[in-house]
Amino acid sequence: MSTLPPPGCPAHAQHGTGLLPLSAVVGSSDPRAVYRRLREEWGSVAKVELEPGVPAWLVMGYRELLVITRQEQLYSRDARNWRDLNEGVVSPHSGLLPMMGWRANVIGADGPEHRRLRKPLDDGIARIDQRRVRREVEALCTDLIATFSERGSADLVNEYATIVPMLSLASLFGLDSEEGRELLDALIALFGSAVDSQAGNRNFEQILLDTVRERRSNPTDDMTTVFINHPNLRNEAERLQSIVVMISAGNETVTAWISHTLRLMLTDPRFAARLRGGRLGVDDALDEALWRDPPMNNMPARYALHDTELGGQYIQRGDCLILGHAAANDDPEVRPDDADEGWGNRSHLAFSAGPHVCPAQVPARLITRTAVQTALHLLPDMRLGIPADEVAWRPSPWTRVPVALPAEFSAARIPARIPTRTGR
């Protein structure tokens, strides 16, 4: 079978496999329509292309996605089981590897090893003082808006949504704002899974490794020190990779979540009217954004440990399966066309499911809610500065983040705030 790209998608002829590149789906002006076309042709599990010559199964069925996330004995998270990687189909220089290659962290482990590496994340998140974080994030958001409020216009992605989560996370781990911005540049390259992905990954890890080594000599009570001292982490590599997971996953996904909620406010009059009129709470708005455009549209990956069948497709041992969160959220068996009336429904798969479900849902929601509420409060009349169909997307097969979100609003001077910092 072959899949023809819909209008507006890069032609698959550039790749020559006859399979639709996953990055073309995520970068489409209407991914939902593309996922539905894939579903019509393939069913709930479709074959796509990760990069030229590298195929994978995209799991688009809600129930099928629950199967592969809950059955570790059949679908492993360990990329060392990836047949195309082991057989050299995937180059060791591939831009996919920073996201998909095996690392000594919780993402690449199953069973007891996964539980051992998961506990430091759960323990670290449990230590977060949510009230302090909310105050600091609100102050950070106010300060950012103050830098452009008198101008009457701003790019709400690059001047706001990308900065808030990284500086918030950097603060939790004891990094300053300059280091946070360096991490941000490296992460954008990493999540792009393109030619600069491996260089971005190296820069990202080096900044964090320097922080880990400095904190071993000068411990404080920040999150970096928590991971350094956790008894479940056996060596420097595991400590580093645990921090890598927390910051990389937390930053990119929260950036996308803030961006999509603001984008819905600016492009969907019905959504905006409900939110501004109080008929839709901010948390309901956040969940609607998760239904429509989950931060990880597609999540790598699971690897079949045995030949099996899934969604009517024959899956071979070593095959790569991608978690299609966005497509599964749009599965007509669980999400009919009139589902936007079900405000407050949190049965979406934006945080995945099973043992690898996102451990940081509470702080992620806290940061996102605060960022959205602050923007609503300080920029009450903001409007999109370009036609909605001109919003473009950063290249990535995984995350769907706008390149820019130009907004206009009434110019006003907003005093910056200095957050009151307590001990970490």
KAHUQUI-V573153 format. One record per residue. N is the residue number from 1. RES is the residue in one small letter. SS is DSSP state (alpha for helix, beta for strand, coil for the rest). PSI is psi in whole degrees, 0 to 359 (* if undefined). Layout:
n=[N	N]
res=[RES	RES]
ss=[SS	SS]
psi=[PSI	PSI]
This chain:
n=[1	2	3	4	5	6	7	8	9	10	11	12	13	14	15	16	17	18	19	20	21	22	23	24	25	26	27	28	29	30	31	32	33	34	35	36	37	38	39	40	41	42	43	44	45	46	47	48	49	50	51	52	53	54	55	56	57	58	59	60	61	62	63	64	65	66	67	68	69	70	71	72	73	74	75	76	77	78	79	80	81	82	83	84	85	86	87	88	89	90	91	92	93	94	95	96	97	98	99	100	101	102	103	104	105	106	107	108	109	110	111	112	113	114	115	116	117	118	119	120	121	122	123	124	125	126	127	128	129	130	131	132	133	134	135	136	137	138	139	140	141	142	143	144	145	146	147	148	149	150	151	152	153	154	155	156	157	158	159	160	161	162	163	164	165	166	167	168	169	170	171	172	173	174	175	176	177	178	179	180	181	182	183	184	185	186	187	188	189	190	191	192	193	194	195	196	197	198	199	200	201	202	203	204	205	206	207	208	209	210	211	212	213	214	215	216	217	218	219	220	221	222	223	224	225	226	227	228	229	230	231	232	233	234	235	236	237	238	239	240	241	242	243	244	245	246	247	248	249	250	251	252	253	254	255	256	257	258	259	260	261	262	263	264	265	266	267	268	269	270	271	272	273	274	275	276	277	278	279	280	281	282	283	284	285	286	287	288	289	290	291	292	293	294	295	296	297	298	299	300	301	302	303	304	305	306	307	308	309	310	311	312	313	314	315	316	317	318	319	320	321	322	323	324	325	326	327	328	329	330	331	332	333	334	335	336	337	338	339	340	341	342	343	344	345	346	347	348	349	350	351	352	353	354	355	356	357	358	359	360	361	362	363	364	365	366	367	368	369	370	371	372	373	374	375	376	377	378	379	380	381	382	383	384	385	386	387	388	389	390	391	392	393	394	395	396	397	398	399	400	401	402	403	404	405	406	407	408	409	410	411	412	413	414	415	416	417	418	419	420	421	422	423	424]
res=[m	s	t	l	p	p	p	g	c	p	a	h	a	q	h	g	t	g	l	l	p	l	s	a	v	v	g	s	s	d	p	r	a	v	y	r	r	l	r	e	e	w	g	s	v	a	k	v	e	l	e	p	g	v	p	a	w	l	v	m	g	y	r	e	l	l	v	i	t	r	q	e	q	l	y	s	r	d	a	r	n	w	r	d	l	n	e	g	v	v	s	p	h	s	g	l	l	p	m	m	g	w	r	a	n	v	i	g	a	d	g	p	e	h	r	r	l	r	k	p	l	d	d	g	i	a	r	i	d	q	r	r	v	r	r	e	v	e	a	l	c	t	d	l	i	a	t	f	s	e	r	g	s	a	d	l	v	n	e	y	a	t	i	v	p	m	l	s	l	a	s	l	f	g	l	d	s	e	e	g	r	e	l	l	d	a	l	i	a	l	f	g	s	a	v	d	s	q	a	g	n	r	n	f	e	q	i	l	l	d	t	v	r	e	r	r	s	n	p	t	d	d	m	t	t	v	f	i	n	h	p	n	l	r	n	e	a	e	r	l	q	s	i	v	v	m	i	s	a	g	n	e	t	v	t	a	w	i	s	h	t	l	r	l	m	l	t	d	p	r	f	a	a	r	l	r	g	g	r	l	g	v	d	d	a	l	d	e	a	l	w	r	d	p	p	m	n	n	m	p	a	r	y	a	l	h	d	t	e	l	g	g	q	y	i	q	r	g	d	c	l	i	l	g	h	a	a	a	n	d	d	p	e	v	r	p	d	d	a	d	e	g	w	g	n	r	s	h	l	a	f	s	a	g	p	h	v	c	p	a	q	v	p	a	r	l	i	t	r	t	a	v	q	t	a	l	h	l	l	p	d	m	r	l	g	i	p	a	d	e	v	a	w	r	p	s	p	w	t	r	v	p	v	a	l	p	a	e	f	s	a	a	r	i	p	a	r	i	p	t	r	t	g	r]
ss=[coil	coil	coil	coil	coil	coil	coil	coil	coil	coil	coil	alpha	alpha	alpha	coil	coil	coil	coil	coil	coil	beta	alpha	alpha	alpha	alpha	alpha	coil	coil	coil	coil	alpha	alpha	alpha	alpha	alpha	alpha	alpha	alpha	alpha	alpha	alpha	alpha	coil	coil	beta	beta	beta	beta	beta	beta	beta	coil	coil	beta	beta	beta	beta	beta	beta	coil	coil	alpha	alpha	alpha	alpha	alpha	alpha	alpha	alpha	alpha	coil	coil	coil	coil	beta	beta	coil	coil	alpha	alpha	alpha	coil	alpha	alpha	alpha	alpha	coil	coil	coil	coil	coil	coil	coil	coil	coil	coil	alpha	alpha	alpha	alpha	coil	coil	coil	coil	coil	alpha	alpha	alpha	coil	coil	alpha	alpha	alpha	alpha	alpha	alpha	alpha	alpha	alpha	alpha	alpha	alpha	alpha	alpha	alpha	alpha	coil	coil	coil	alpha	alpha	alpha	alpha	alpha	alpha	alpha	alpha	alpha	alpha	alpha	alpha	alpha	alpha	alpha	alpha	alpha	alpha	alpha	alpha	alpha	alpha	coil	beta	beta	beta	coil	alpha	alpha	alpha	alpha	alpha	alpha	alpha	alpha	alpha	alpha	alpha	alpha	alpha	alpha	alpha	alpha	coil	coil	coil	coil	alpha	alpha	alpha	alpha	alpha	alpha	alpha	alpha	alpha	alpha	alpha	alpha	alpha	alpha	alpha	alpha	coil	coil	coil	coil	alpha	alpha	alpha	alpha	alpha	alpha	alpha	alpha	alpha	alpha	alpha	alpha	alpha	alpha	alpha	alpha	alpha	alpha	alpha	alpha	alpha	coil	coil	coil	coil	coil	alpha	alpha	alpha	alpha	alpha	alpha	alpha	coil	coil	coil	coil	coil	coil	alpha	alpha	alpha	alpha	alpha	alpha	alpha	alpha	alpha	alpha	alpha	alpha	alpha	alpha	alpha	alpha	alpha	alpha	alpha	alpha	alpha	alpha	alpha	alpha	alpha	alpha	alpha	alpha	alpha	alpha	alpha	alpha	coil	alpha	alpha	alpha	alpha	alpha	alpha	alpha	alpha	coil	coil	coil	coil	coil	alpha	alpha	alpha	alpha	alpha	alpha	alpha	alpha	alpha	alpha	alpha	coil	coil	coil	beta	coil	coil	beta	beta	beta	beta	beta	beta	coil	coil	coil	beta	beta	beta	coil	coil	beta	beta	beta	coil	coil	coil	coil	beta	beta	beta	beta	coil	alpha	alpha	alpha	alpha	alpha	coil	coil	coil	coil	coil	coil	coil	coil	coil	alpha	alpha	alpha	coil	coil	coil	coil	coil	coil	coil	coil	coil	coil	coil	coil	alpha	alpha	alpha	coil	coil	coil	coil	alpha	alpha	alpha	alpha	alpha	alpha	alpha	alpha	alpha	alpha	alpha	alpha	alpha	alpha	alpha	alpha	alpha	alpha	coil	coil	coil	coil	beta	beta	coil	coil	coil	alpha	alpha	alpha	coil	coil	beta	coil	coil	coil	coil	coil	beta	coil	coil	beta	coil	coil	coil	beta	beta	beta	coil	coil	coil	coil	coil	coil	coil	coil	coil	coil	coil	coil	coil	coil	coil	coil]
psi=[150	156	121	132	146	169	139	350	146	139	137	346	337	338	327	5	344	358	148	125	134	325	330	328	309	324	1	155	338	78	326	319	323	317	322	324	319	319	321	324	318	336	209	352	116	147	130	179	129	318	168	120	0	103	165	161	128	114	110	347	135	311	322	324	322	324	310	336	340	347	78	334	347	326	105	151	353	113	350	353	4	111	315	331	316	330	6	6	323	122	146	347	9	141	350	332	325	331	331	342	156	140	159	60	182	331	324	16	157	163	220	324	321	317	323	317	340	327	319	324	313	318	319	317	323	336	349	130	101	324	319	317	317	316	316	321	319	318	317	314	318	316	319	314	325	333	340	0	322	342	331	8	157	159	105	351	298	339	358	291	327	337	321	305	321	315	330	314	320	319	317	327	7	20	152	176	325	316	322	319	327	318	321	314	318	321	323	319	317	312	345	339	40	200	333	9	315	323	319	320	317	317	318	311	325	319	315	324	318	322	317	314	323	321	334	326	328	75	147	200	33	179	329	315	325	314	322	322	359	129	340	345	120	341	177	323	316	322	314	312	331	320	321	313	311	314	316	311	319	321	307	318	321	323	312	319	313	313	315	324	316	321	318	320	324	342	345	97	323	316	313	319	318	320	312	331	357	0	342	118	160	320	323	321	319	320	324	322	323	323	313	319	79	146	316	93	318	138	123	146	170	154	125	129	345	160	137	184	139	124	33	4	145	116	125	154	131	352	149	131	128	136	108	76	314	316	320	323	335	9	121	342	337	347	81	167	333	22	347	355	347	56	141	357	121	27	11	166	27	331	13	202	173	195	333	17	146	126	348	33	322	307	328	315	322	312	315	313	315	318	317	315	319	318	318	321	316	338	62	337	25	147	155	135	357	162	144	326	0	358	124	169	142	138	124	141	354	304	149	93	129	143	319	158	78	129	152	151	170	127	135	150	126	117	135	154	148	114	145	113	129	180	149	*]
